Amino acid sequence: MPSKQVTLTTAFALLGTVPITDLGYIKGIEYDNDTASDVLLTIQDTFTPNPSNGVSSPVSTSETRKTITLPANSSDKLEWDKGEIPILAACQVKGSVSGPEVLVNIEYN
């Protein structure tokens, strides 16, 4: 999956999806928080497990993969080793505040 720039909101925004035959990874985040307060960024993965072990109709599951504090009036690039933040299906992000001041560029493959 390519990188995608998003403006944080307090509702989860879809960044992209991983094909069912693959496993995605968050490689890095570049942010610019021009607000006067810290912003909490949440990365979530939403997926439906395969039927197994007597569960014939599994339901959609959401898991928080990473929560990061973006300090007030700061910008930085954070990077992780492959596999540290896995994405099984739908990668979503949200912030503790909404607004154009907080821009996050997330790379994934």
Sequence and secondary structure as in RCSB ss.txt:
>XXXX:A:sequence
MPSKQVTLTTAFALLGTVPITDLGYIKGIEYDNDTASDVLLTIQDTFTPNPSNGVSSPVSTSETRKTITLPANSS
DKLEWDKGEIPILAACQVKGSVSGPEVLVNIEYN
>XXXX:A:secstr
   EEEE  SS EEEEE  TT  EEEEEEEEEE SSS EEEEEEEEE    BTTBSS   EEEEEEEEEE TTEE
EEEE  TTSSEESSEEEEEESS STTEEEEEEE 
